[in-house]
Amino acid sequence: MIALIQRVRRAKVDVDGATVGEIGPGLLVLVCAQPGDGEAQCAKLVDKLLKLRVFADAAGKMNRSVQDVTGGLLLVSQFTLAADTSAGNRPSFTGAAPAEAGRRLYECVLALARERHPVVEAGVFGAVMQVELVNDGPVTIPMNIQ
């Protein structure tokens, strides 16, 4: 499973002109399932997201998690994170899980996050989405969960 995590001051996702998910300070997480991923990777990703220390403490060091700061999570499916650009100019997306598996795994991540964290918003799987964010820092962290 691939994730791209951005610490944000605020973020939102719109579909067809309507806002479907919005958070204040927290983490915007773009999520891509890969072939072979399962519930273990979903659980590991959620655990990592909730414990990742990327928010400043009183001394200004990144020592606090999204849970520590009671921040929001905005989870957005994005199969293009699996893009392979090694050949030619058109990316290949064979590294992404097939659509139905991707949907199931994205929903698994979303359900686990909602069980464990009070503020979880989401995009719409498979929709054309417009994501708007104010990156805080900027802090952007790629993650590959095996």
Biotite code that builds the C-alpha atoms (Angstrom):
import biotite.structure as struc

atoms = struc.array([
    struc.Atom([0.000, 0.000, 0.000], chain_id="A", res_id=1, res_name="MET", atom_name="CA", element="C"),
    struc.Atom([1.286, 3.419, -0.915], chain_id="A", res_id=2, res_name="ILE", atom_name="CA", element="C"),
    struc.Atom([0.368, 6.608, 0.921], chain_id="A", res_id=3, res_name="ALA", atom_name="CA", element="C"),
    struc.Atom([1.359, 10.218, 0.470], chain_id="A", res_id=4, res_name="LEU", atom_name="CA", element="C"),
    struc.Atom([0.851, 12.134, 3.705], chain_id="A", res_id=5, res_name="ILE", atom_name="CA", element="C"),
    struc.Atom([0.620, 15.896, 3.849], chain_id="A", res_id=6, res_name="GLN", atom_name="CA", element="C"),
    struc.Atom([0.412, 17.875, 7.064], chain_id="A", res_id=7, res_name="ARG", atom_name="CA", element="C"),
    struc.Atom([-2.171, 20.533, 6.360], chain_id="A", res_id=8, res_name="VAL", atom_name="CA", element="C"),
    struc.Atom([-3.692, 23.599, 7.925], chain_id="A", res_id=9, res_name="ARG", atom_name="CA", element="C"),
    struc.Atom([-6.871, 22.714, 6.053], chain_id="A", res_id=10, res_name="ARG", atom_name="CA", element="C"),
    struc.Atom([-7.944, 20.492, 3.183], chain_id="A", res_id=11, res_name="ALA", atom_name="CA", element="C"),
    struc.Atom([-11.091, 19.587, 1.324], chain_id="A", res_id=12, res_name="LYS", atom_name="CA", element="C"),
    struc.Atom([-12.221, 17.395, -1.521], chain_id="A", res_id=13, res_name="VAL", atom_name="CA", element="C"),
    struc.Atom([-15.015, 18.253, -3.941], chain_id="A", res_id=14, res_name="ASP", atom_name="CA", element="C"),
    struc.Atom([-16.921, 16.021, -6.343], chain_id="A", res_id=15, res_name="VAL", atom_name="CA", element="C"),
    struc.Atom([-19.191, 17.585, -8.976], chain_id="A", res_id=16, res_name="ASP", atom_name="CA", element="C"),
    struc.Atom([-18.896, 20.979, -7.284], chain_id="A", res_id=17, res_name="GLY", atom_name="CA", element="C"),
    struc.Atom([-19.947, 19.731, -3.831], chain_id="A", res_id=18, res_name="ALA", atom_name="CA", element="C"),
    struc.Atom([-17.616, 19.336, -0.870], chain_id="A", res_id=19, res_name="THR", atom_name="CA", element="C"),
    struc.Atom([-17.641, 15.703, 0.251], chain_id="A", res_id=20, res_name="VAL", atom_name="CA", element="C"),
    struc.Atom([-14.878, 15.879, 2.873], chain_id="A", res_id=21, res_name="GLY", atom_name="CA", element="C"),
    struc.Atom([-13.167, 18.705, 4.727], chain_id="A", res_id=22, res_name="GLU", atom_name="CA", element="C"),
    struc.Atom([-10.776, 19.064, 7.676], chain_id="A", res_id=23, res_name="ILE", atom_name="CA", element="C"),
    struc.Atom([-8.970, 21.810, 9.519], chain_id="A", res_id=24, res_name="GLY", atom_name="CA", element="C"),
    struc.Atom([-5.462, 21.117, 10.807], chain_id="A", res_id=25, res_name="PRO", atom_name="CA", element="C"),
    struc.Atom([-4.455, 17.504, 10.324], chain_id="A", res_id=26, res_name="GLY", atom_name="CA", element="C"),
    struc.Atom([-3.318, 15.062, 7.657], chain_id="A", res_id=27, res_name="LEU", atom_name="CA", element="C"),
    struc.Atom([-4.402, 14.744, 4.057], chain_id="A", res_id=28, res_name="LEU", atom_name="CA", element="C"),
    struc.Atom([-3.605, 11.168, 3.047], chain_id="A", res_id=29, res_name="VAL", atom_name="CA", element="C"),
    struc.Atom([-3.624, 9.983, -0.556], chain_id="A", res_id=30, res_name="LEU", atom_name="CA", element="C"),
    struc.Atom([-4.005, 6.182, -0.541], chain_id="A", res_id=31, res_name="VAL", atom_name="CA", element="C"),
    struc.Atom([-3.213, 3.595, -3.223], chain_id="A", res_id=32, res_name="CYS", atom_name="CA", element="C"),
    struc.Atom([-3.725, -0.141, -2.829], chain_id="A", res_id=33, res_name="ALA", atom_name="CA", element="C"),
    struc.Atom([-1.381, -2.473, -4.675], chain_id="A", res_id=34, res_name="GLN", atom_name="CA", element="C"),
    struc.Atom([-1.781, -6.080, -5.824], chain_id="A", res_id=35, res_name="PRO", atom_name="CA", element="C"),
    struc.Atom([-1.236, -8.389, -2.864], chain_id="A", res_id=36, res_name="GLY", atom_name="CA", element="C"),
    struc.Atom([-2.355, -5.844, -0.258], chain_id="A", res_id=37, res_name="ASP", atom_name="CA", element="C"),
    struc.Atom([-4.840, -6.978, 2.349], chain_id="A", res_id=38, res_name="GLY", atom_name="CA", element="C"),
    struc.Atom([-6.327, -6.046, 5.689], chain_id="A", res_id=39, res_name="GLU", atom_name="CA", element="C"),
    struc.Atom([-2.924, -6.316, 7.384], chain_id="A", res_id=40, res_name="ALA", atom_name="CA", element="C"),
    struc.Atom([-1.599, -3.462, 5.252], chain_id="A", res_id=41, res_name="GLN", atom_name="CA", element="C"),
    struc.Atom([-4.745, -1.419, 5.957], chain_id="A", res_id=42, res_name="CYS", atom_name="CA", element="C"),
    struc.Atom([-4.275, -1.839, 9.708], chain_id="A", res_id=43, res_name="ALA", atom_name="CA", element="C"),
    struc.Atom([-0.562, -1.064, 9.525], chain_id="A", res_id=44, res_name="LYS", atom_name="CA", element="C"),
    struc.Atom([-1.236, 2.104, 7.522], chain_id="A", res_id=45, res_name="LEU", atom_name="CA", element="C"),
    struc.Atom([-3.875, 3.378, 9.956], chain_id="A", res_id=46, res_name="VAL", atom_name="CA", element="C"),
    struc.Atom([-1.634, 2.597, 12.919], chain_id="A", res_id=47, res_name="ASP", atom_name="CA", element="C"),
    struc.Atom([1.233, 4.498, 11.301], chain_id="A", res_id=48, res_name="LYS", atom_name="CA", element="C"),
    struc.Atom([-0.976, 7.473, 10.395], chain_id="A", res_id=49, res_name="LEU", atom_name="CA", element="C"),
    struc.Atom([-2.307, 7.856, 13.912], chain_id="A", res_id=50, res_name="LEU", atom_name="CA", element="C"),
    struc.Atom([1.129, 7.590, 15.542], chain_id="A", res_id=51, res_name="LYS", atom_name="CA", element="C"),
    struc.Atom([3.264, 9.466, 12.996], chain_id="A", res_id=52, res_name="LEU", atom_name="CA", element="C"),
    struc.Atom([4.931, 12.329, 14.848], chain_id="A", res_id=53, res_name="ARG", atom_name="CA", element="C"),
    struc.Atom([4.853, 15.211, 12.382], chain_id="A", res_id=54, res_name="VAL", atom_name="CA", element="C"),
    struc.Atom([3.276, 17.973, 14.467], chain_id="A", res_id=55, res_name="PHE", atom_name="CA", element="C"),
    struc.Atom([5.349, 20.408, 16.518], chain_id="A", res_id=56, res_name="ALA", atom_name="CA", element="C"),
    struc.Atom([5.652, 20.177, 20.283], chain_id="A", res_id=57, res_name="ASP", atom_name="CA", element="C"),
    struc.Atom([6.247, 23.189, 22.557], chain_id="A", res_id=58, res_name="ALA", atom_name="CA", element="C"),
    struc.Atom([9.911, 23.245, 21.519], chain_id="A", res_id=59, res_name="ALA", atom_name="CA", element="C"),
    struc.Atom([9.034, 23.271, 17.826], chain_id="A", res_id=60, res_name="GLY", atom_name="CA", element="C"),
    struc.Atom([10.195, 19.690, 17.183], chain_id="A", res_id=61, res_name="LYS", atom_name="CA", element="C"),
    struc.Atom([8.044, 17.241, 15.250], chain_id="A", res_id=62, res_name="MET", atom_name="CA", element="C"),
    struc.Atom([7.099, 15.142, 18.272], chain_id="A", res_id=63, res_name="ASN", atom_name="CA", element="C"),
    struc.Atom([3.306, 15.026, 18.244], chain_id="A", res_id=64, res_name="ARG", atom_name="CA", element="C"),
    struc.Atom([0.884, 12.822, 16.321], chain_id="A", res_id=65, res_name="SER", atom_name="CA", element="C"),
    struc.Atom([-2.458, 13.665, 14.733], chain_id="A", res_id=66, res_name="VAL", atom_name="CA", element="C"),
    struc.Atom([-4.027, 12.037, 17.793], chain_id="A", res_id=67, res_name="GLN", atom_name="CA", element="C"),
    struc.Atom([-1.968, 14.217, 20.153], chain_id="A", res_id=68, res_name="ASP", atom_name="CA", element="C"),
    struc.Atom([-3.136, 17.404, 18.440], chain_id="A", res_id=69, res_name="VAL", atom_name="CA", element="C"),
    struc.Atom([-6.703, 16.151, 17.841], chain_id="A", res_id=70, res_name="THR", atom_name="CA", element="C"),
    struc.Atom([-6.260, 16.850, 14.137], chain_id="A", res_id=71, res_name="GLY", atom_name="CA", element="C"),
    struc.Atom([-8.379, 15.588, 11.293], chain_id="A", res_id=72, res_name="GLY", atom_name="CA", element="C"),
    struc.Atom([-7.696, 12.905, 8.721], chain_id="A", res_id=73, res_name="LEU", atom_name="CA", element="C"),
    struc.Atom([-8.835, 13.358, 5.131], chain_id="A", res_id=74, res_name="LEU", atom_name="CA", element="C"),
    struc.Atom([-8.401, 10.078, 3.233], chain_id="A", res_id=75, res_name="LEU", atom_name="CA", element="C"),
    struc.Atom([-8.488, 10.203, -0.563], chain_id="A", res_id=76, res_name="VAL", atom_name="CA", element="C"),
    struc.Atom([-8.056, 7.234, -2.894], chain_id="A", res_id=77, res_name="SER", atom_name="CA", element="C"),
    struc.Atom([-5.454, 7.849, -5.597], chain_id="A", res_id=78, res_name="GLN", atom_name="CA", element="C"),
    struc.Atom([-4.380, 4.944, -7.797], chain_id="A", res_id=79, res_name="PHE", atom_name="CA", element="C"),
    struc.Atom([-1.951, 7.202, -9.672], chain_id="A", res_id=80, res_name="THR", atom_name="CA", element="C"),
    struc.Atom([0.504, 6.882, -6.765], chain_id="A", res_id=81, res_name="LEU", atom_name="CA", element="C"),
    struc.Atom([1.412, 3.519, -8.325], chain_id="A", res_id=82, res_name="ALA", atom_name="CA", element="C"),
    struc.Atom([2.420, 5.139, -11.628], chain_id="A", res_id=83, res_name="ALA", atom_name="CA", element="C"),
    struc.Atom([5.401, 3.630, -13.398], chain_id="A", res_id=84, res_name="ASP", atom_name="CA", element="C"),
    struc.Atom([7.108, 6.231, -15.581], chain_id="A", res_id=85, res_name="THR", atom_name="CA", element="C"),
    struc.Atom([10.228, 4.214, -16.395], chain_id="A", res_id=86, res_name="SER", atom_name="CA", element="C"),
    struc.Atom([9.286, 3.613, -20.034], chain_id="A", res_id=87, res_name="ALA", atom_name="CA", element="C"),
    struc.Atom([7.988, 6.215, -22.446], chain_id="A", res_id=88, res_name="GLY", atom_name="CA", element="C"),
    struc.Atom([5.986, 9.291, -21.585], chain_id="A", res_id=89, res_name="ASN", atom_name="CA", element="C"),
    struc.Atom([2.682, 7.707, -20.636], chain_id="A", res_id=90, res_name="ARG", atom_name="CA", element="C"),
    struc.Atom([2.542, 6.273, -17.099], chain_id="A", res_id=91, res_name="PRO", atom_name="CA", element="C"),
    struc.Atom([1.530, 2.687, -16.511], chain_id="A", res_id=92, res_name="SER", atom_name="CA", element="C"),
    struc.Atom([-0.742, 1.943, -13.572], chain_id="A", res_id=93, res_name="PHE", atom_name="CA", element="C"),
    struc.Atom([-0.311, -1.824, -13.423], chain_id="A", res_id=94, res_name="THR", atom_name="CA", element="C"),
    struc.Atom([1.211, -1.362, -9.968], chain_id="A", res_id=95, res_name="GLY", atom_name="CA", element="C"),
    struc.Atom([-2.194, -0.359, -8.587], chain_id="A", res_id=96, res_name="ALA", atom_name="CA", element="C"),
    struc.Atom([-4.695, -2.932, -7.364], chain_id="A", res_id=97, res_name="ALA", atom_name="CA", element="C"),
    struc.Atom([-7.651, -3.646, -9.678], chain_id="A", res_id=98, res_name="PRO", atom_name="CA", element="C"),
    struc.Atom([-10.594, -1.299, -9.062], chain_id="A", res_id=99, res_name="ALA", atom_name="CA", element="C"),
    struc.Atom([-12.742, -3.590, -6.897], chain_id="A", res_id=100, res_name="GLU", atom_name="CA", element="C"),
    struc.Atom([-9.807, -4.653, -4.709], chain_id="A", res_id=101, res_name="ALA", atom_name="CA", element="C"),
    struc.Atom([-8.724, -1.013, -4.476], chain_id="A", res_id=102, res_name="GLY", atom_name="CA", element="C"),
    struc.Atom([-12.223, 0.023, -3.378], chain_id="A", res_id=103, res_name="ARG", atom_name="CA", element="C"),
    struc.Atom([-12.402, -2.732, -0.756], chain_id="A", res_id=104, res_name="ARG", atom_name="CA", element="C"),
    struc.Atom([-8.985, -1.842, 0.680], chain_id="A", res_id=105, res_name="LEU", atom_name="CA", element="C"),
    struc.Atom([-9.656, 1.914, 0.664], chain_id="A", res_id=106, res_name="TYR", atom_name="CA", element="C"),
    struc.Atom([-12.925, 1.284, 2.513], chain_id="A", res_id=107, res_name="GLU", atom_name="CA", element="C"),
    struc.Atom([-11.038, -0.953, 4.959], chain_id="A", res_id=108, res_name="CYS", atom_name="CA", element="C"),
    struc.Atom([-8.580, 1.866, 5.704], chain_id="A", res_id=109, res_name="VAL", atom_name="CA", element="C"),
    struc.Atom([-11.455, 4.312, 6.088], chain_id="A", res_id=110, res_name="LEU", atom_name="CA", element="C"),
    struc.Atom([-13.399, 2.030, 8.456], chain_id="A", res_id=111, res_name="ALA", atom_name="CA", element="C"),
    struc.Atom([-10.370, 1.328, 10.641], chain_id="A", res_id=112, res_name="LEU", atom_name="CA", element="C"),
    struc.Atom([-9.512, 5.029, 10.825], chain_id="A", res_id=113, res_name="ALA", atom_name="CA", element="C"),
    struc.Atom([-13.088, 5.903, 11.796], chain_id="A", res_id=114, res_name="ARG", atom_name="CA", element="C"),
    struc.Atom([-13.030, 3.280, 14.549], chain_id="A", res_id=115, res_name="GLU", atom_name="CA", element="C"),
    struc.Atom([-9.872, 4.757, 16.052], chain_id="A", res_id=116, res_name="ARG", atom_name="CA", element="C"),
    struc.Atom([-9.986, 8.509, 15.409], chain_id="A", res_id=117, res_name="HIS", atom_name="CA", element="C"),
    struc.Atom([-12.763, 11.055, 15.991], chain_id="A", res_id=118, res_name="PRO", atom_name="CA", element="C"),
    struc.Atom([-12.286, 13.245, 12.885], chain_id="A", res_id=119, res_name="VAL", atom_name="CA", element="C"),
    struc.Atom([-12.072, 11.276, 9.636], chain_id="A", res_id=120, res_name="VAL", atom_name="CA", element="C"),
    struc.Atom([-13.319, 12.598, 6.308], chain_id="A", res_id=121, res_name="GLU", atom_name="CA", element="C"),
    struc.Atom([-13.030, 11.030, 2.870], chain_id="A", res_id=122, res_name="ALA", atom_name="CA", element="C"),
    struc.Atom([-13.129, 11.466, -0.852], chain_id="A", res_id=123, res_name="GLY", atom_name="CA", element="C"),
    struc.Atom([-15.231, 9.281, -3.151], chain_id="A", res_id=124, res_name="VAL", atom_name="CA", element="C"),
    struc.Atom([-13.540, 6.185, -4.560], chain_id="A", res_id=125, res_name="PHE", atom_name="CA", element="C"),
    struc.Atom([-13.318, 6.277, -8.355], chain_id="A", res_id=126, res_name="GLY", atom_name="CA", element="C"),
    struc.Atom([-14.708, 9.802, -8.672], chain_id="A", res_id=127, res_name="ALA", atom_name="CA", element="C"),
    struc.Atom([-13.036, 12.713, -10.382], chain_id="A", res_id=128, res_name="VAL", atom_name="CA", element="C"),
    struc.Atom([-12.125, 14.826, -7.370], chain_id="A", res_id=129, res_name="MET", atom_name="CA", element="C"),
    struc.Atom([-10.721, 18.277, -6.809], chain_id="A", res_id=130, res_name="GLN", atom_name="CA", element="C"),
    struc.Atom([-8.484, 18.335, -3.746], chain_id="A", res_id=131, res_name="VAL", atom_name="CA", element="C"),
    struc.Atom([-7.644, 21.664, -2.180], chain_id="A", res_id=132, res_name="GLU", atom_name="CA", element="C"),
    struc.Atom([-5.127, 22.012, 0.610], chain_id="A", res_id=133, res_name="LEU", atom_name="CA", element="C"),
    struc.Atom([-2.883, 24.359, 2.493], chain_id="A", res_id=134, res_name="VAL", atom_name="CA", element="C"),
    struc.Atom([0.251, 22.328, 3.197], chain_id="A", res_id=135, res_name="ASN", atom_name="CA", element="C"),
    struc.Atom([1.693, 23.146, 6.616], chain_id="A", res_id=136, res_name="ASP", atom_name="CA", element="C"),
    struc.Atom([5.461, 23.398, 6.618], chain_id="A", res_id=137, res_name="GLY", atom_name="CA", element="C"),
    struc.Atom([5.379, 22.110, 3.946], chain_id="A", res_id=138, res_name="PRO", atom_name="CA", element="C"),
    struc.Atom([5.509, 18.593, 5.307], chain_id="A", res_id=139, res_name="VAL", atom_name="CA", element="C"),
    struc.Atom([4.928, 15.829, 2.753], chain_id="A", res_id=140, res_name="THR", atom_name="CA", element="C"),
    struc.Atom([5.892, 12.235, 3.548], chain_id="A", res_id=141, res_name="ILE", atom_name="CA", element="C"),
    struc.Atom([5.726, 9.268, 1.169], chain_id="A", res_id=142, res_name="PRO", atom_name="CA", element="C"),
    struc.Atom([5.033, 5.901, 2.768], chain_id="A", res_id=143, res_name="MET", atom_name="CA", element="C"),
    struc.Atom([5.137, 2.379, 1.410], chain_id="A", res_id=144, res_name="ASN", atom_name="CA", element="C"),
    struc.Atom([3.458, -0.216, 3.633], chain_id="A", res_id=145, res_name="ILE", atom_name="CA", element="C"),
    struc.Atom([4.488, -3.825, 3.059], chain_id="A", res_id=146, res_name="GLN", atom_name="CA", element="C"),
])
